[in-house]
Amino acid sequence: MANHLYQGDLPDGLDLGPVVAIDCETMGLNPHRDRLCLIQMSGGDGACHLVQVAKGQTAAPNLAAMLTNPDVLKLFHFGRFDIAAMENAFGALAAPVYCTKIASKMVRTFTDRHGLKNLLQELLGVDISKHQQQSDWGAESLTDAQLDYAASDVLYLHALRDKLNEKLAREGRMELAQSCFDFLPTRAKLDLAGWPEIDIFSH
């Protein structure tokens, strides 16, 4: 596993391929209050590319171009939060997208355990550590342990998507899942606009 850390943006000319796994680290779970600190990405080749975001930074042109590229599928686990965090920080709405948490909820209805750690253990036999999950991501210098933790959140998403797609196809829910993925950027925008906990489809 190789980690490549950049400051502020992806380097010019970096092509991560047609499917890019993405995750974010922030100072908390409120995108309006808690700043975006780190974005980690993988093209599925075992390498992780991490962008450290400076306090007050409002633009990352190369990253934004990839997020909005219609020919690149952005792969998340609980994409709702990450999409909102990056839209709030850079004004770049990720699309098209795929979310392994949504896929899991649609096919693993026998359980309420849809966390990434649970999915990787059950479907891929991979055990990742969550020890650094609540560390200080706003620090000026990130530790190797933090970078390895961040990388582990994206390195296995391609393989996980393959397993979940098999189950979605088996259960006849692929088309429904795709509709949910297509709506996800709008769901993130609703969160940012003031409807984070309100079901707009309820009576």
N, C-alpha and C positions, 0 to 999 in steps of 0.2 A: 504494500500500500504506500503510495507516494502522496504527500500533501504539498500543494503549491499555494502559498499565501501571497495575496496581492493587496495593495493599499488603494482603496477608493473605487476601483473599477476592474473589470476584466481587461487583460492586455489586448491591444489591437491585433486582429487576425486570429485570435484563438477560436477554434471551431470545436465545440463539444459534441457535435453530431445531431441527429434528428430527434433524439429523446434524451432530455437532460433532467436528472433528478436534482431537486432543489430543496433546501431547508434553511431556516433562518434562526438566529439567536438574537434575543432582544433583552432589554432590562426588565421586562415584565410582560404581562399579557394584555395590556391596554395600548393599542397602537397610537392613540392620540397622546398618551402620557409617556409611554416607555419607548425609548429610542431603539431603532434598529442598529445592531452592532456588527453582525457577521452574517454573510450569506455563503453557504457551502453548496457546491455543485459537482456532479459527476456525470460523465457521458456513458458510464457503465463499463469502463475499462479498468477499474480498480484504482484509478487516480482520483483525487479530490482537489478541486480548485476552490479556494476560499477567498472571499473579498471582505476585508475589514473596513467598516464604514466609520468615517470620522464623525464626531459630534457636530451637528449642524449641517452635515453634508446633505444636499438636496438633489444631486444629479450623479448618475453613473451611466453615461451614454452607451457604452458597449454592452453592459448588463441589460439596460432598458431595451436595446435593439433585439437582444436574444429573447427577453421576456415577451415581447410583442410580435415576434416573428411567427407568422401563421404556419410556417413549415417546420417549426420545432415544437414538439410536444413537451410540455413541462410536467414533470412527475413529482408529486408531493405525497406526504403523509400528513393528514389534516391540513390540506391546502388552504382552507378557508382563512386561517390565521396568517399564513405566510404571504398569500396573495394580497391581503389587506395591508400587511406591514410594508410590503414593497411598494404598493400603490400609494400609501400614505407618505412614504419617504421620498419616492422618486417620480410619482405620477405615471408609473408604468404598470398597466394592468396586464397580468400574465394570461395568455390564451394562445392556443388551446391547452387544456390541462387534464390531468388524470390524478385522482386521489385514492391511495391505497386504503385509507380509513373508510371512505364511502364504499369502496368495493367490498371491503371486509364486512361492513354492516349489512350489505345486501346479500351476501352468500353465507356468512357465518352466523346465522340467526339463532344458533344453538348456544351462543355465549354472549356475554356483554364485555368480553375482554378483546378490545380492538386496538390496544396500544401497539406501537411498533415493536417493542421488545417481545410481546406475546406473539405477534404475527411471525416474526423472524424465527422464534423458537419452534413454533408449531409447523410452519410451512417450509422453512429452509434449514432447520436444525442449527441455526446460528444464535449465539448468545452474545448480546452486546451489553456493555456497562452503561448505566445511567448515573454514575457517580458524579459527573461534572455538570449535570443538568441545571442545577441551581447555583452555579458559580458566577463570578462577576464577569460578564461578557463585555462590559464597558471599559475594562482595564486597557491601558495603553499598549501593553505587551501581553499577548495570550500565551499560555503555557503549551508545551507539547501535548500534555494530557487533555487540555481543552480542545486543541485542534484534532486530536485523534477521536475524541468523543463526537465532535461536530461532523467529522468525516463519516463516522459509523452510521449516522442518520441518513446518508444518501447512497452509500456504496452498494447497498443490497436492494434498492428500490426497483431496479430493472428486473431482477430475478423474482422479486415479490409480485410485481405486476403480472409477470408471465403465469405464476401460480394462481393468482386471483382471477385472471382472465379465463383460465381453464374452468374454474368453478362457476364463473358468470355464464360462460357458454353452456356448461352442463345443466345449469338451473334455468336457462332461457331468460336471463336477466341482463344480457349485454346491452341491448338497446336502451333499456330503462336506465342502466348505470351511465351510459353515454349521455343521456339527457341530463342526469344529475351533474356530471362533470361539466357539461356545457353551461349549466346555470351557475356553477361555482364562482366565477368572477363577479357575477351580479350579486350573489350572496355576500361576497366580501365587500362590495361597494355599499350594500345595505348596512352592513356592520359599521362601516366608517361614517355613514350618513345618519346614524342614530337609531337603527333597528337591530341591535345585536341580540337581544333576547326575546324579540317579538316575532311570533309566527304570523306572517302576513296572510297566510292562507286559512287561518282559523276564522270562526264565525265572528 
